[in-house]
Each structure stands twice: as C-alpha cells, then as structure tokens.
Amino acid sequence: MNNKVILAISSILLIVVIYTQLTIFVVSPIGAVPEGKTIIISRLNKTNFIDSADAMCERIQGGVNLLCRAMVMGAVLDKSQIYLRLPYMKWLYLISTNGKEYSS
C-alpha cells in the first residue's frame, strides 16, 4: 500500500473514533457561568456529538428550564472526562439546539 492510502484510511479511522467517542458540549451563558464554555468531553450514552444542556432538556422533557439545565450539566460533568476547555461558541450552541435559543 502506498502512503496516500494509509494516510486516507488513518484519517477516516481517526474521524470515526472522534465522532463516536467525544462530545463537544456547549454550556450557554447563565448565572453560574456568565461567559459560557465549550468543553470537549468523553461521549455518554445520551449525548450527541455536538450537544448542550438545553438540547438535552428539550430531547428528554420537551422543554428547557433552569432546574433541568442544572441537573443535566451536573450529571454530564460528573460522569464524563473533560479533555479540553474552550470559550463559548454560540454557533455550536445553535447547532446543538437546531437553531433555537433559550433564555437564561
């Protein structure tokens, strides 16, 4: 096999591993975290590749409220491994919520 084929296969495998094993979790700006955060975490069984507490609340209970946000963030951060912390990225938040914005 030549190097280009090996590189292509390795790249595809890396992308598959990243997509199935990691979550980009967006913490929207709220009282406890006024600047918001984007974190790269280990994937949990209920998280999507790009996710947020608001998106999870919408999926789980059909709406978003402060109690649900707190419970989801607590559970996700407690059960996952944090690999990287980044600044808040609104465009990722909007991807996670299918373009919906929820008030703080």
N, C-alpha and C positions, 0 to 999 in steps of 0.2 A: 504494500500500500504506500502511496506517496504521502508526503507531508500534508498536502491540502486536504485530502480525505480524512486523515487522522485529526487534523485541526477542526474540520467541519463536524465530525462525529463527537469530538470532545466538547465543542461549543454547544451542540444540541443537548448533550447529556447534562452539561452544566446548567443550561436554561431550564431543563425539566426538573432537576434537583432543586434549583432556586424556587421555581413556581410551586412545587409540591411541599417544600419543607419550610418556607419562610412566609411571613405575613408582613406587609407594610401597614402598620396600624397608626391611624391618624387620631390624635387627641385634639379635638377642637378647643378653641379658647373658651374657658369657663372660669369661674371664681378661683378654684384651686390651682389652675394652670392658665393664668390670663394671657400668656403669649402662645399657648398651644404647643404641641410637639408632634413630630413624626418619628416613629420608632420602628426598627426592624426587629422582629421577634420570631421565635420558633412558631411553627404553624400548629394551631389547635384544631380539634375536630369541628368546631363551629365557626372558625374564621375563614374568610376568603383571602385571596392573595393581596388585595387592597381592601382594607376594612377600617371601620371606626365604631366607636361605641354607639353612635346614633344609628348607623346602618344595622348593627346587630339588634338594637332595640326595635327598630322597625320590622326586621325579619321575625324576631321572637314574639313580640307582643303587639305588633301592628301600630306602634306609635312611640314617641320619644318623650321622656320626662326626666327630671333631674335624678330621681331615685334609680331609675333603670340605668342611666349613664354611669352613675357611681358604682352600681353593682357590677356592671359589665366591665368597666375599667379595672376595678379591684380584682375581679376574677381573672381577667386576661393577664394583667401584670403579675398576679400571684402565680399563675400556672405556666407561664411561658418564660423562656430565656430571652433577655434583651441583648441583642448583638450590637446595635448601633442607635444612637440618638441624634436626630436631625431637627432643624427648625420646622415649624408648622408650614405645611404646604397645602394651601386651600384647594388647588386643582386636584390633588389626591383625595382630599375630603369629598369633593364633589363627585369624583369617580365612585367612591365608596357608597355614596347615598343616591346614586343615579341622578345627580344634578339638583337634589333637594337640599335646602339649607334649613336648619332647625335653630330656633333662637336659644340663646344661652340660658 
